[in-house]
Amino acid sequence: MKHELKLWLRAANPFAPPRGMAEAQRSARAGAVALAVFAVQSVASLPMMSDKLAQSMTEVTQAQGGSAADQAMMEGVMTVLAPTMIAMMAAFSILYLVLAVVQWRKATWVIPAIMLALLGYSLLSLVGGFLTMGSVMSELQSPFSLVLWLVQLAMGLVYVAAFRGGRMLDQLKRSV
């Protein structure tokens, strides 16, 4: 058991290239585990994120000098949008789980590459939000948000290892 854990940790290391076909497959499958973790994180963070979004929309309305009617309208919009947001988060979580199953079975480099691109876009959006909204965005960041970002960055490192493992598997399959 301890030896197996060491093998998986080595496979998930983005700084160590896979040493063979078995390790490359383990690295690619680590991407499936990262996708499953991301799906669970999405579901677990849903209640807190929806509350935080509603609160942030109210703060933005207040910061822009919105009247009580504007704030009431924003609360009404959030009340209507909340079920849609929950359904979309649930759909994305299911999609991540489906992708995890596909990644586990196919051990490809494509899915980790897509997830890395999405993570990069998300990071750029966060930086853009800080640059354009300044203090309002900084107020929206909480310790919970920081933990979510740290988990996403850790999963990003696993996606790098999965990408490398998938590429190696692809190259090994082509050479046979």
N, C-alpha and C positions, 0 to 999 in steps of 0.2 A: 504494500500500500504506500509506504513512504517513498519507495523507488519510483512508483507510478506518478506520485505527486511531483517529484523532481523532474521527471520526463515532461510532464505537462507545463510546469513552470518554465523549463528551458524552451519548450516549443512556443510559449506565449511571449518570450523575450524578443522584442523587436530589434535588439542590437546584436543578436546571435543568429547568423544564417543557419538554416536547417542543414544537418549533416547527412541526411539520407532520405529515402522515400518515406519511411515510417515517421520520421520527425517532421518532414514537410507536411504529411497528411495530418499529423497532430497539430501543427501550427495552423493549417487551414481550418481545422475543426475548432480551434480555440476561438476563431471568429464567430462560429455558431454559438459558442458559450457567451461571447460578448453581446451578440444580438439578443440572446435570451435575457441576459442581465439588463440590457437596455429596455426590453419590453416590460420587465417587472418594475424597473425604475419609473417608467412612464406611467404605469397604472398606480404605483404607490404614491407618486407625486401629484396625481390628478386633483385630489381635493384641495391640497394646499395651493397648487398653481392657480386653480380657478378662483379661489378666494383672493389670492395675491393680485390676479389680473383685474378683478372687480375693484379692489382697493386702489390699484395703480391708475385705473381709468378715472376714478373719482378724484385722485390727487392731480392728475393732468388737467382735468376740467377746472379744478380750483386754481391751479397754477396759471392757467390761461385766463383767469378772471371770469369764469363761467358763473352764471346766476344759479339760484336755487332750482329754477325750472330746467336749466341745462344739466345740472347734477341729477335731478329726478329722471330726466330723459335718459341719461347715461346709465343709471341704475336699471331702468326699464329695458334698455337694450341688452345689458348684461344678463338680466333675468331671462330674456328670450334666447340669448346666444349660449347660455350655460349648457343646456342639454345638447346642443349641436357640438360644442367644444368637447364635451364628455364623450359623445359618440365618435367624434373624429379621433380623439386620443385612444379610445378602445380599438378603433379600426386600425390605427397605426401600430398599436401593440400587437394585434393579431397579425398584421403584415410582418412585423419584426420576427414573430415566432415562426411564421411560414418561411421567411428567409433563413432563419436559423436552421430549420429542418433541411431546406435545400442546401445550405452551406455544409451541413454535417454530411449529407449524402454525396454531394457532388465535389466538395472540397475545391472550389473554384477561387480564382483571384478577383473575379468581377464584382461579387457582392462586397467584399472588403474595400475594393476601390471606390465603389459607389458610396459606402458608408463614410469613408475618409473624405470624399468630396463634400458630402452633406455636413460632416463635422467642420470642415474648413469653412464652408459657407456660413454655418451657424456662428463660428468664431468671428468671422468678418462682420456679420450682422451685429454681434454684441459690441465689437469695437466701434462700428459705425453708430450704434445707438449711444454709446458713451460720448462720441465726438459731436453728434448732432443735438442730443438732448441734455447733455451735461449733468447738472445736479439732479434733475428729475430721474434720470436713469440710475444714478448712484444711490438714490433713495430706494429704488426698486430692488436693489441687490440685498439679499439677506444671507445669513449663515446657511440657510437651507439651499438657496440658489448656488452658493459657493460649493457646497457638498455635491450638488447635482453636476456642476461643471467639472469638479475634480473626478467624479465617476466617469463622466463622458470622456475626459482627457485620458484616463486610464484605459477605457475601452478603445480609444483611438490608438493607443500604443499596441493593444492586442490586435486591432485591425491591421496595423502595419505588419505585425508578425504573420497574421493570416494571409495578407497579400503576398508576402514573400514566400510563404509555404505554398500557396496556390500557384504562384508563378513557377516555382521549382517543380511542382507536380506536373504542371502543363508542359514544361520543358522536358521532363523525364518521359512523359507519355509520347511526346513528339519524336524523341530520339529512339524509341523502341520500334 
